């Protein structure tokens, strides 16, 4: 299900208020905004990437590298199937 525009705006507002992104008017179309990740935002993203990696490693600890690859392949297959199904819905 696609995100609702108001949810995206609220998220960008929160990120801007915390200094993780900057919003500036688009010079070619004043109705649009350009969203830029700040240095603090890039630092937070690196931290989040590390957290995700740690959690994934903990969750998948019982699986070998080959088993992890197989799990990723199978999950990808499921995702592709359900994305294709969602596109066909009215």
C-alpha positions in Angstrom: 0.0 0.0 0.0 1.5 3.4 -1.0 2.2 5.9 1.7 -0.3 8.7 2.0 1.0 12.2 1.2 0.1 13.6 4.6 2.2 10.8 6.2 5.2 11.7 4.1 4.8 15.5 4.9 4.6 14.7 8.6 7.7 12.5 8.5 9.7 15.2 6.6 8.5 17.8 9.1 9.7 15.7 12.0 13.1 15.0 10.3 13.5 18.8 9.5 12.6 19.8 13.1 15.3 17.4 14.5 17.9 18.7 12.0 18.2 15.5 10.0 17.0 17.0 6.7 16.7 20.5 5.2 13.8 21.6 3.1 14.3 24.4 0.6 12.0 25.6 -2.2 12.8 24.2 -5.7 14.3 27.0 -7.8 12.5 25.8 -10.9 9.1 25.1 -9.3 8.2 27.0 -6.1 5.4 24.6 -5.4 7.9 21.9 -4.7 10.5 21.5 -2.0 14.0 20.0 -2.2 14.8 17.7 0.7 18.5 17.3 1.5 20.0 15.1 4.2 22.1 17.0 6.6 25.5 15.8 8.0 23.6 14.9 11.2 21.1 13.0 9.1 23.9 11.0 7.4 25.4 10.3 10.8 22.0 9.0 12.1 21.6 6.9 9.0 25.0 5.3 9.5 24.1 4.6 13.2 20.8 3.0 12.1 22.5 0.9 9.5 24.8 -0.5 12.2 21.8 -1.2 14.5 20.0 -3.1 11.7 23.1 -5.1 10.9 23.5 -6.0 14.6 19.9 -7.1 14.9 20.0 -9.1 11.6 23.2 -10.8 12.7 21.6 -11.7 16.1 18.3 -12.9 14.5 20.1 -15.0 11.8 22.9 -16.3 14.1 21.7 -19.9 13.9 21.8 -19.9 10.0 24.9 -20.5 7.9 25.9 -18.1 5.2 24.3 -20.4 2.6 21.1 -20.6 4.6 21.0 -16.8 5.0 21.3 -16.5 1.2 18.5 -19.0 0.6 16.3 -17.1 3.1 16.9 -13.8 1.3 16.1 -15.5 -2.0 12.9 -17.0 -0.8 11.8 -13.7 0.9 12.6 -11.8 -2.3 10.4 -14.3 -4.2 7.5 -13.7 -1.8 7.9 -10.0 -2.0 8.0 -10.0 -5.8 4.8 -12.2 -5.9 2.9 -9.9 -3.6 4.1 -6.7 -5.3 2.8 -8.1 -8.6 -0.5 -9.0 -7.0 -0.9 -5.6 -5.5 -0.3 -3.9 -8.9 -3.2 -6.0 -10.4 -5.7 -4.9 -7.7 -8.2 -2.2 -8.7 
